[in-house]
């Protein structure tokens, strides 16, 4: 089954996800309301995909699929941490399990000013 995940006239695009019987979808569409960078939003989607596949999400597992630089991956993770999207028990290391916070805990006011 194909289900539309989002479509907005103001951004003018949509995402479709193929759902299989019994396959969870962890992605919260609120990520698109957060106005995070493209890299941070991409990392969020990648982490959700890893979770949907039953893989423990970490920077190491994300790096295997990330098509940007290691620096851009780390910057995206730092942004998601700052926005409250990710929770990590210190110390933050590349093999540490990443946890996604409920969107009710996300803090768009923590977005850095460009």
N, C-alpha and C positions, 0 to 999 in steps of 0.2 A: 504494500500500500504506500502511496506517496502522499505526504501531507505537507502543505505549505506551512513553513515556520514563521514567516513574517513578510509583510509587504506594506510599505509605507509610501504614501504619495510624496512626502517630504524628502525621502531618500531615494525613492524610485527603484527599488529592487526587492527581490525576495529570495528566500532559501528554501529548497525542498529537501526533505530527508526521507530516505527509504526506510520504512519501519518493517521489521520482521516480527513475526509472532514471538512474544516473550522477550523482545530486545528492548531494554530500557533506553530512554532518551533523557540524558541528564541536563541538557542545555536549557538555560532559562533565558527567554527572549529579552529580559530586562537588561541584558548586556548591551543591547543596541541603544537603550535609553541613557546609558551611563556616559556616552560621549568619550569613551576611552580611545586611545590611539588604535590605528589599524592593527599594529603588531600585538598590542595587549588583547584586543578582541580576538585576533587569530589564535593567540596562545590559549585563551579561554575555550574557544571552540575545539582546539586540539586536545586540551585536557579532558573536555567532555567526551570526545571521541575515544580517547584512551580508556576512560571509565566505562563507556558503553561496550568496549571490547574486552572488559574484564582485566585490563592491564593497570597496575598501580601507577598513577601519574606522578612523575618526578621530572626535574629538569633534564636528567639523563635520558629518560624515555621520550620526552618531548623533542630533545635535540636530534634524535634519530630521524624524526619526521620533519623537523623545522628546515625551511629552505632559505632562511636568512642567516646572518652571522650569529656567532655565539653571543656577541655583545648585544645584538638586538633582542635575542632571547632573554638575556639577563635583564635588560631594560624593560621588556614587556612584563616579566615576572615581578620586578620591583614596582611597576605601575599597578599591577593587580593587587599586590600586597598593600600598597599605599591606599588604594581605593576600597580595601576591605573585601575584595572578591576572593582572594586566597588567604588561607590561614596556614601557617607553618610554625611548628614548634621549634624554637631556636636550638642549636645554631642552624641557619639556613644553608644547607649543602646541596650539591647537584643530585644526590641520591635520596634526599629527604622526600617523603610522601607529601604531595600537595593536596590540601583539602579546600574545596570550594565552599565558601560561606553561603548561607541563604541570602537571596537578593534583598531581603528586608534589612540585612546588616551592611549592605554596600553603602559607601559614603562618597557620592559624587562631589561633595564639597571639598574633598581632599585632592581633587584634580589639580595638577600643577598649572600655573599660568605661564603661557608661552610668550 
